[in-house]
């Protein structure tokens, strides 16, 4: 029987991060065999390890499948070859056999040199500008006819994340999600990270922004004041949300209700179901949320804090929106582009009480960005925490409890 084989290399902290074990398990589980041809284990925490593995299969297709499966764990084909490219046949169309990215740091080999792929995120293609020796991850819809796109897997390598040295919650695998796990120490570690990022952001350092993507449950559950405080105190630098969070935030300011429910009275108020519509209508008549804040119509709350603190907001519309408010982007592709434009420089992402915005934001972020997903539905933080990163934390709890406790730990007194 003919045997198809290929040698791959793993290097870095492949022992303590369990990468070597994962790669060997995948080879066997998928029906291949392997020989460990060379293994060097670093003697200290700082010294990297190295392994060369020869993979054998009974078919070329199986070998290709195994190489595809182990590449996200850092396994690269040993024989050094430049990446292959083909031209995009039409606008918005990728060539056959295009390389689909992961959210891990990625490099391509071009003219004998390894180049970092800029703006990496999952499920994109790699656009090559050979004249400028540059490579960039690009969405399918932004590809133009004739663009040089990486195809196949030769000359492409993925760099797995190392375990962070900081002994906080982001330094350990937190993919286990349970409502019964204590949250106090996790929130304390998040607060410590946010203090550090705020200080770095004030000094203009890179990758120091905190992003919050949130849903209307923040308002309904009573987290509005805590999030407003976090924005006013400079702990949140970018906000992603939908029409509903903004509408109910301003409804609370104008009527003291959220979806018609009295926030202080603790009960539904007469004709309260109209309040969000009347809020949207009033803002539309004024022309913009910014104008409503600067004119004094909207005095307090999340949107007012964002306007006054200069925090950029992307509001992405959905099919069920009322209105919508001025500034809501109703084209989902345009909304995705607007969100993508604000992801560079993010040092921490808080994804709170919004399944759609949490998943969408998580997919836009590279694996190197520590991410916290908070939701009462355990399937949401589980999905985000299982993205293959040591730097994802899932919390099963309501939005108000999380934001209130986070604000308290950061210094809010009421």
DAPEUR-V616147 format. One record per helix or strand of 3 or more residues. SS is the DSSP state (@ for helix, = for strand). FROM is the first residue (numbers start at 1). LEN is the number of residues. If there is no record, write none. Layout:
# DAPEUR-V616147
{{SS FROM LEN} {SS FROM LEN}}
This chain:
# DAPEUR-V616147
{{= 4 9} {@ 19 11} {= 33 8} {= 49 9} {@ 60 12} {= 84 4} {= 105 6} {= 113 6} {= 125 5} {@ 130 3} {= 134 5} {@ 140 3} {= 148 4} {= 156 4} {@ 169 3} {@ 184 19} {= 209 6} {@ 217 4} {@ 224 9} {= 238 5} {@ 243 13} {@ 272 15} {@ 289 6} {@ 302 8} {= 312 5} {@ 332 12} {= 346 7} {@ 355 10} {= 370 6} {@ 378 8} {= 392 5} {@ 399 11}}
